[in-house]
Structure formats: C-alpha cells, structure tokens
Amino acid sequence: MIEVVGFVDADDVDPLLYARPYWVGAHSPGAQKPYAPLVEALARSGRLAVCKVALRSLL
C-alpha cells in the first residue's frame, strides 16, 4: 500500500537524501494503469511525491 502524504519541488530536496532512495513502481500491467498518471504528472511538474509505504511478506 502506498499513501501519498504530500508533494515537494524536486529542488527543495537535499541531494544527500538521495544516498538511500527507495523507488516504487508497478510490476504487473494491471497495476500500471492507476500508477502511470501519477508518474507522468510528477515528471511534468518537476515535483516529488512524499509517501508512506507499507510492505509485507507472505511467508
């Protein structure tokens, strides 16, 4: 689950924070449909999304 909690200008992020970035993307074609508009809008606007990500493992 991904919760977008806000947006910031890419220039406002300290480059030191990129030392350990986490990149999230959709793996399956069905997951691409809702994810693609967000990625496109962020790329056009030069902004970054600040998100909370919940990870789980099915062991």
N, C-alpha and C positions, 0 to 999 in steps of 0.2 A: 504494500500500500504506500502511496506517495501523497503527501499533503503539502500543497504549495502554501507557504505562510507569508510570502511577500516577494517583492521584486526590487532589484537594485541595479543601478547603472554599472556596466562592466568596469568602467574606470574607477569606481568607488571601492573596488575590492583590492586589497593589498596583495601584490603578487606573491608574497610569502605564503599566503593561504593556499596557493596552488601547489605547494610542496606535497600535499597529500589529498588531492581532489578525488571525489567519487563521482563517476559518470554513470548515469542511469539511462537505460534505453529499453525499448520494447523488442522482445525476441521473436514473437510469433506475428504472422501477418495480421491476425485479428486485433492484436494489441497495438499495431501501428496506427490504426485509424484514429483513435482518440488522442494519441500521443503526438502525431505529426503536426497538427495545427499549433500546439504549444511550442514545439521546437522551431517551426517556421516563424511564428510571431516573435519569439525571443531573438532569433537571428536577425530579423529585420529591424528590431527596435534597439539592438545593442545592449539589451538588459539581460540579467541573470535571474533565475528563479531560486529563491531560498526555500528549501524543502525539508520536511521531516520524512524519513524513510523507515518503514517497519519491515524488517527482514525476518524470515522464519525458515526453518528447515524441517522437512518431513522425514525424520529418521525412523 
